[in-house]
Amino acid sequence: MSIQHQTLAAGKWQKIPLAEQLANVGSEVERTISWKERGNLDYSRQAFDRALELLSLTKDAVKDGSKLREVSRVYELLVDYFAGENKFKSSDQIWRNYFNSYTYLTALRRFKV
């Protein structure tokens, strides 16, 4: 598999705050869900692959043990939901809620609301 986020993989990703990283992952997860709902499983899979790539970059960037555990767990649960057996009973809405929190926090920080 080729790297989709070349610039980010080259070091830019490590400079982005964790909340913003997870908001970006959430954008790809939202695309995954949206394309799945529209019946385009190829585009859905591509978005899912990009989400996992960003999460992998996040895992590489995180130094704090508790944050690393959370990011690793999110990775595991996403794989279980979108590519596995959904043993943990996730849903599209659960993922939207989880990542929307980071999107909201990022917007607050960016616009200093």
Secondary structure, DSSP 8 states (H G I E B T S, - for coil): ---S-HHIIIIIGGGS-HHHHHHHHHHHHHHHHHHHHTT-HHHHHHHHHHHHHHHHHHHHH--SHHHHHHHHHHHHHHHHHHHS--TT---HHHHHHHHHHHHHHHHHHHHT-
